Amino acid sequence: MSLVSIFKQRDYNLKNEVLSGLTVALALVPEAVAFALIAGVSPLVGLYAAFTIGLITSIFGGRPGMISGATGAIAVVAVALVAEHGVEYLFAAVVLMGLIQVSVGLLKLGKLIRLVPHSVMFGFVNGLAIIIFMSQLDQFKIAGEGGVMEWMTGSSLYTMLGLVALTIVIIVGLPKLTKAVPASLVAILTIAAIVIGLGIDTKTVGDIASIEGGFPAFHFPLVPLNWETLMIILPYSAIMAGVGLVESLLTMNLIDEITETRGHGNKECVAQGAANIVTGFFGGMGGCAMIGQSLINISAGARQRISGVVAATALLMFILFGSSLIEQVPMAALVGLMIMVSVGTFEWASLKIFGKMPVADALVMIVVAGVTVFLHNLALAVLIGVVISALVFAWENAKRIRARKHIDEQGIKHYEIYGPLFFASITAFNEKFDPLNDPAEVIVDFKESRVVDHSAIEALNKLTERYQKVGKKLHLKHLSPDCQQLLGNAGELIEVNIIEDPSYRVATNALA
């Protein structure tokens, strides 16, 4: 994928792509600065990361229209490393983070995102929406005596609220009149014109930090190249890599649903990793996909890679040439924009079906949203949600194992098993057999069951031993090829009699 091939694409609206990219670039500035300050590094470290990661993933990523850059999820992990060892170790950790992510993509592990249930997705996006909204409240604070942040009062508060409200009105109302230009961009420019034209005293981007800087230069991390350094950065790199990939792949899934198209998870993993390797060598703090900026981009009409390239390029232009202008943009306009992003991010449909979904799914959604909001750890929230869902699934399937019993005309007793035999169902499975009172020969029919794991193999071994102790024979019938292979791999650990039935077409993986 190259810049030339990007602009040769036919199925896009160039105006929408460019204007969406400019809107995203304006919204990226305060977020990149804020995340850099959270991580304890210079604002330019966050801005450089937003530029390099945004550009590379836009060109090579697996999801056109998705925006990547410096994120709070990475900043929260990085802050401890910076505080203890300094920013150079962060750059080294970001490079290693990228190598891990590239490896995940090359090993095609991105497909593991399929294991994330819909209830986890609901909890993830709802928690993220709440975080986006709550993070805007900090803009209603100003530095008081001793540098302590205090809530705005009086005219400054009313001015801020009025400008935020006007921004929201423009974003909501303009699309009803025209969709020729992105409403969010019009809102930002309108509020900026009002504030600058009337000389209104309100908080601006420049009040947060200066964004003036030069072109990012190649910079090899100044850390000792030894085992000790690796052991210091590896835990942070692994966590950042995991957090980054989880957030990126979940954001990709969300954009897939909105646009009714499909991204490429493994390609995105490689692109994210390559972007982080580059940003680590060019003084960036690392990052991943940004759900808020991606939704701004998609809602403004962008569907191709051009918007991401424009956003990254415009951000660099702001740093090099337009810092004095961008620093005059009122924070109220960006706060109003991000509030609307949080409203759009929240899955309101989840509230309508809350009482109709299974209790376990509702619990998962609440837990994931809670962990996301209170711990700000998206990867941990998703992991907890997946683990809970997996345990519930295992428990429900463990209760489904059944056995139909009958004795044929030869006096052989048949146990027809229904449901999967695995670690959670072996207790119920064992309770269905009666070796003492059964006839001399018993057949266990697995036509509608499967032997899933080693616990199941051990259960069959113990069952065989129970019948052998009372001098009776046990046979297994209708085992699918994968089940037979599983038993074969167990070798001498298990000794069972398998009855072959050539006329029976064994179960396929599709029945799993």
C-alpha positions in Angstrom: 0.0 0.0 0.0 1.4 3.4 -1.0 0.2 7.0 -1.0 -0.2 6.8 -4.8 -2.5 3.7 -4.6 -4.4 5.4 -1.8 -5.3 8.3 -3.9 -6.1 6.1 -6.9 -9.0 4.5 -5.0 -12.3 5.3 -6.7 -14.9 4.6 -4.0 -14.4 7.6 -1.8 -15.5 11.2 -1.5 -12.3 13.3 -1.5 -13.9 16.3 0.1 -15.3 14.2 3.0 -12.0 12.5 3.5 -10.0 15.7 3.7 -12.4 17.6 5.9 -12.8 14.6 8.2 -9.0 14.4 8.5 -8.7 18.1 9.4 -11.4 17.6 12.0 -9.6 14.7 13.5 -6.3 16.6 13.5 -7.8 19.4 15.5 -9.2 17.0 18.0 -6.0 15.1 18.3 -3.9 18.0 19.6 -5.4 18.4 23.1 -5.7 14.6 23.5 -2.1 13.9 22.5 -0.9 16.7 24.8 -3.1 15.4 27.7 -1.9 11.8 27.3 1.7 12.9 27.2 1.3 14.8 30.5 -0.3 11.7 32.0 2.7 9.7 31.0 5.0 12.3 32.5 6.7 13.3 29.2 6.9 16.4 27.0 3.7 17.3 25.0 5.8 16.9 21.8 6.4 13.2 22.7 2.7 12.6 22.5 2.2 14.7 19.4 5.1 12.9 17.6 3.5 9.6 18.5 0.1 10.7 17.1 1.8 11.8 13.8 4.0 8.7 13.2 1.5 6.1 14.4 -1.4 7.8 12.7 0.4 8.0 9.4 1.8 4.5 9.3 -1.4 2.7 10.4 -3.5 4.8 8.0 -1.4 3.6 5.1 -0.7 0.0 6.1 -3.4 -0.8 8.7 -6.1 -3.4 8.3 -9.0 -1.0 8.9 -9.5 2.0 6.5 -11.0 5.0 8.3 -9.7 4.0 11.8 -7.5 6.6 13.5 -4.5 5.6 15.7 -2.3 7.8 17.9 -1.1 8.3 21.5 -3.7 7.0 23.9 -4.5 7.1 27.6 -4.4 3.3 27.9 -0.7 3.3 26.9 0.0 6.5 29.0 -1.3 4.9 32.1 1.1 2.0 31.7 4.0 4.1 30.7 3.9 6.6 33.6 5.5 4.2 36.1 8.3 3.4 33.7 9.0 7.0 33.1 8.9 8.0 36.7 11.3 5.2 37.8 13.8 5.0 34.8 13.2 8.1 32.6 11.9 8.7 29.1 14.7 6.9 27.2 13.6 3.6 28.7 10.0 4.5 27.5 11.3 4.8 23.9 13.1 1.5 24.2 10.0 -0.1 25.7 7.9 1.2 22.8 10.2 -0.3 20.2 10.0 -3.7 22.0 6.2 -3.3 22.2 6.1 -2.9 18.5 8.2 -6.0 17.9 5.8 -8.0 20.1 2.8 -6.7 18.1 4.4 -7.5 14.8 5.0 -11.0 16.0 1.4 -11.4 17.0 0.3 -10.3 13.6 2.7 -12.5 11.7 1.6 -15.5 13.9 -2.0 -14.6 12.8 -3.1 -14.4 16.5 -5.4 -11.4 15.7 -8.2 -13.8 15.1 -8.4 -14.4 18.8 -10.5 -11.3 19.0 -13.3 -13.5 17.9 -13.3 -15.0 21.4 -14.6 -11.7 22.8 -18.4 -12.0 23.4 -20.9 -9.3 22.5 -21.6 -8.6 26.1 -17.9 -7.8 26.6 -18.1 -5.5 23.6 -21.1 -3.7 25.1 -19.3 -3.2 28.5 -16.1 -2.1 26.8 -17.7 0.6 24.6 -20.0 1.8 27.4 -17.2 2.1 29.9 -15.1 3.9 27.3 -17.9 6.3 26.6 -18.1 7.1 30.3 -14.4 7.6 30.5 -14.4 10.0 27.4 -17.2 12.0 29.0 -15.6 12.2 32.5 -12.3 13.2 31.1 -13.9 16.3 29.7 -14.8 17.5 33.2 -11.1 18.3 33.8 -11.5 21.1 31.3 -13.9 22.8 33.7 -11.1 23.3 36.2 -8.5 26.0 36.4 -5.3 26.4 38.4 -5.9 28.1 41.8 -3.5 29.1 44.6 -0.5 27.0 44.7 -1.3 25.4 41.4 -4.1 23.3 42.8 -6.8 22.7 40.2 -10.2 24.1 41.2 -13.6 24.1 39.6 -14.5 27.1 37.5 -17.0 29.5 39.0 -18.9 32.6 37.9 -18.6 34.1 34.4 -15.7 31.7 33.3 -17.9 28.7 34.1 -21.0 30.2 32.3 -18.9 31.1 29.3 -17.4 27.6 29.1 -20.9 26.0 29.4 -22.4 28.3 26.9 -19.7 27.6 24.3 -19.9 23.8 24.9 -23.6 24.0 24.5 -23.4 25.9 21.3 -20.8 23.4 19.9 -23.2 20.6 20.7 -26.1 22.4 19.0 -24.1 22.9 15.8 -23.0 19.3 15.7 -26.5 18.0 16.2 -28.4 20.6 14.2 -26.2 21.2 11.1 -26.6 17.7 9.6 -30.4 18.4 9.5 -29.7 21.4 7.2 -26.7 20.1 5.1 -24.2 17.3 5.1 -21.9 19.1 2.7 -19.2 19.6 5.4 -18.5 17.8 8.7 -20.6 19.4 11.4 -17.8 18.9 14.0 -15.4 20.9 11.9 -17.9 23.7 11.4 -18.5 23.7 15.1 -14.8 24.0 16.0 -14.3 26.8 13.4 -17.4 28.7 14.4 -16.6 28.6 18.2 -13.0 29.7 17.4 -14.2 32.6 15.3 -16.6 33.8 18.0 -14.1 33.6 20.8 -11.3 35.2 18.8 -13.5 37.8 17.1 -15.2 38.9 20.3 -12.1 38.6 22.4 -13.9 36.2 24.9 -11.7 35.1 27.7 -11.9 31.4 27.9 -9.6 28.3 28.1 -7.7 27.5 24.9 -5.4 24.7 23.6 -2.4 27.0 24.4 -3.4 27.1 28.0 -2.6 23.4 28.3 0.8 23.4 26.6 2.7 24.8 23.6 2.6 22.5 20.6 5.4 24.3 18.7 8.2 22.0 17.6 10.3 20.7 14.7 10.2 17.6 12.5 10.7 14.4 14.6 14.3 13.3 14.3 15.7 9.7 14.5 16.8 9.0 18.0 18.2 5.7 19.2 17.0 5.2 22.8 19.9 6.0 25.1 19.8 2.9 27.3 22.4 0.2 28.0 22.0 -2.7 25.6 22.1 -5.5 28.1 19.9 -8.2 29.8 19.1 -5.9 32.8 17.6 -3.3 30.5 15.5 -6.0 28.7 14.2 -7.2 32.1 13.2 -3.6 33.0 11.3 -2.8 29.8 9.9 -6.3 29.0 7.0 -6.2 31.5 5.9 -2.8 30.4 6.3 -3.6 26.7 4.2 -6.8 27.0 1.4 -4.9 28.9 1.4 -2.0 26.4 1.5 -4.4 23.5 -1.5 -6.3 24.9 -3.5 -3.2 25.8 -2.7 -1.6 22.4 -3.8 -4.7 20.4 -7.0 -5.3 22.5 -8.1 -1.6 22.1 -7.2 -1.6 18.4 -8.9 -4.8 17.5 -12.1 -3.9 19.5 -12.1 -0.5 17.9 -11.8 -2.2 14.5 -14.7 -4.5 15.3 -16.8 -1.4 16.3 -16.0 0.4 13.1 -16.8 -2.8 11.1 -20.3 -2.9 12.6 -20.9 0.8 11.9 -19.7 0.7 8.3 -20.9 -2.9 7.6 -17.5 -3.8 6.2 -14.7 -6.0 7.5 -11.2 -5.1 8.6 -8.2 -7.4 8.7 -7.0 -8.1 12.3 -3.6 -9.6 11.6 -2.7 -6.8 9.1 -3.7 -4.3 11.8 -1.5 -6.0 14.4 1.5 -5.8 12.1 0.8 -2.2 11.2 0.4 -1.2 14.8 3.6 -2.9 15.7 5.6 -1.3 12.8 4.2 2.1 13.8 5.3 1.7 17.4 8.8 0.6 16.3 9.1 3.7 14.2 7.7 6.1 16.9 10.0 4.6 19.5 13.0 5.6 17.3 11.5 9.1 16.6 10.8 10.2 20.1 7.2 9.1 20.4 5.4 7.5 23.5 3.7 4.7 21.6 0.0 4.3 21.0 -2.8 2.4 19.4 -6.3 2.9 17.8 -8.3 5.7 19.3 -12.0 4.9 19.5 -13.1 8.6 20.0 -11.1 9.9 17.0 -12.1 7.0 14.9 -15.8 7.7 15.5 -15.3 11.4 14.7 -13.7 10.3 11.5 -16.4 7.8 10.5 -19.3 10.1 11.6 -17.8 12.8 9.4 -18.2 10.6 6.4 -14.6 9.2 6.0 -14.4 5.6 4.8 -10.9 5.3 3.3 -7.2 5.7 4.2 -7.0 9.3 2.9 -8.6 10.8 6.0 -6.0 9.2 8.3 -3.1 10.4 6.1 -4.6 13.9 6.0 -5.1 13.9 9.8 -1.5 12.9 10.5 0.0 15.3 7.9 -2.2 18.2 9.2 -1.0 17.4 12.8 2.6 17.7 11.7 1.8 21.0 9.9 0.3 22.3 13.1 3.5 21.4 15.0 5.8 22.9 12.4 3.9 26.0 11.2 0.5 26.5 12.8 1.1 26.2 16.5 0.2 29.8 17.1 -3.2 29.4 15.4 -4.1 26.0 16.9 -3.2 27.2 20.4 -6.0 29.8 20.1 -8.7 27.1 19.5 -11.1 27.2 22.5 -11.2 24.1 24.6 -14.9 24.5 24.8 -15.3 23.5 21.2 -13.2 20.3 21.6 -15.0 19.5 24.9 -18.4 19.7 23.1 -17.1 17.6 20.3 -15.8 14.9 22.7 -19.0 14.9 24.6 -20.9 14.1 21.4 -18.4 11.4 20.7 -19.1 9.8 24.1 -22.8 10.0 23.4 -22.3 8.3 20.1 -19.9 5.7 21.5 -22.3 4.5 24.2 -24.4 1.5 23.2 -27.8 2.8 24.1 -29.4 -0.3 22.6 -27.7 -2.3 25.4 -30.0 -0.5 27.9 -33.1 -1.6 26.0 -32.1 -5.3 26.0 -30.6 -5.2 29.5 -33.6 -7.0 31.1 -34.0 -9.4 28.2 -30.4 -10.7 28.0 -29.2 -13.7 30.2 -28.2 -12.7 33.7 -24.6 -13.8 33.1 -24.3 -11.5 30.0 -25.8 -8.6 31.9 -23.3 -9.2 34.8 -20.4 -9.4 32.3 -21.4 -6.1 30.7 -21.6 -4.3 34.1 -18.2 -5.8 35.3 -16.4 -4.9 32.1 -17.8 -1.4 32.1 -17.0 -1.0 35.8 -13.3 -2.2 35.4 -12.9 0.1 32.4 -14.2 3.2 34.2 -12.6 2.7 37.6 -9.3 1.0 36.7 -8.8 2.6 33.3 -7.4 -0.8 32.2 -9.1 -1.8 29.0 -7.1 -5.0 28.5 -7.8 -6.2 32.0 -11.5 -5.3 31.6 -11.8 -7.4 28.4 -9.8 -10.3 29.9 -12.1 -10.4 33.0 -15.1 -10.3 30.8 -13.9 -13.1 28.5 -12.9 -15.3 31.6 -16.3 -14.8 33.2 -18.1 -15.6 29.9 -15.9 -18.7 29.4 -16.7 -20.0 32.9 -20.4 -19.4 32.4 -20.2 -21.2 29.0 -18.4 -24.2 30.6 -20.8 -24.4 33.4 -23.9 -24.3 31.2 -22.4 -27.0 28.9 -21.4 -29.1 31.8 -25.1 -29.4 32.8 -26.1 -30.5 29.3 -24.5 -33.9 29.3 -27.1 -36.7 29.2 -27.2 -40.5 28.8 -30.0 -42.6 27.3 -29.8 -46.2 28.5 -31.1 -49.5 27.1 -30.3 -53.2 27.0 -30.4 -54.9 23.6 -31.5 -58.5 22.8 -27.9 -59.8 23.4 -28.0 -58.5 26.9 -25.5 -55.7 26.2 -26.2 -52.4 27.9 -25.9 -49.2 25.8 -25.3 -45.7 27.1 -26.0 -43.1 24.4 -24.2 -39.9 25.5 -25.4 -36.4 24.6 -23.4 -33.3 25.1 -19.6 -32.6 25.3 -17.4 -34.5 27.7 -14.8 -32.1 29.2 -13.4 -31.0 32.5 -16.6 -29.5 33.8 -18.9 -32.3 32.8 -17.0 -35.4 34.0 -18.6 -35.5 37.4 -22.1 -35.7 35.9 -20.8 -38.2 33.3 -19.4 -40.6 35.9 -22.7 -40.5 38.0 -24.6 -42.0 35.0 -22.8 -45.4 35.1 -23.5 -48.3 37.5 -20.7 -50.9 37.0 -21.8 -53.2 39.8 -25.4 -53.7 38.5 -24.6 -53.4 34.7 -24.4 -56.6 32.5 -21.0 -58.1 31.5 -20.7 -56.0 28.4 -21.3 -52.3 28.1 -21.2 -50.0 25.1 -20.8 -46.2 25.5 -22.1 -44.5 22.3 -20.5 -41.0 21.5 -22.6 -40.5 18.3 -23.9 -37.2 19.7 -21.1 -36.3 22.1 -17.4 -35.4 21.9 -14.3 -36.1 24.0 -12.9 -32.6 24.3 -9.8 -32.5 26.6 -7.4 -34.5 28.8 -9.8 -34.5 31.7 -12.3 -36.3 29.5 -9.7 -38.9 28.6 -8.8 -39.5 32.2 -12.5 -39.8 33.0 -12.8 -42.6 30.3 -9.7 -44.3 31.7 -11.2 -44.3 35.3 -14.5 -45.5 34.0 -12.7 -48.4 32.2 -10.9 -49.3 35.4 -14.2 -49.4 37.3 -15.7 -51.9 34.9 -12.4 -54.0 34.8 -12.4 -54.3 38.6 -15.8 -56.1 38.5 -14.8 -58.2 35.5 -16.8 -56.4 32.9 -16.0 -55.1 29.4 -16.5 -51.5 28.3 -16.5 -50.4 24.6 -16.6 -46.9 23.1 -18.5 -46.4 19.9 -18.9 -43.7 17.3 -15.9 -41.6 18.3 -15.2 -38.9 15.7 -11.7 -38.9 14.2 -10.5 -36.0 16.3 -11.7 -37.8 19.4 -9.9 -41.0 18.4 -6.7 -39.0 17.7 -7.0 -37.4 21.1 -7.2 -40.9 22.7 -4.4 -42.1 20.5 -2.1 -39.3 21.6 -2.8 -40.3 25.2 -0.8 -43.4 24.5 -0.4 -45.7 27.4 -2.3 -43.4 29.7 -5.6 -45.0 28.7 -6.6 -48.4 27.5 -10.1 -48.6 26.0 -11.9 -50.7 23.4 -13.1 -48.7 20.5 -15.7 -50.2 18.2 -15.3 -49.1 14.6 -18.5 -48.6 12.6 -17.7 -48.0 8.9 -21.3 -47.2 8.0 -21.4 -44.3 10.3 -20.3 -40.9 9.1 -18.5 -39.5 12.1 -19.1 -36.0 13.6 -17.3 -33.1 12.1 -15.8 -30.0 13.7 -18.9 -28.1 12.6 -20.8 -29.9 15.3 -18.4 -28.8 18.0 
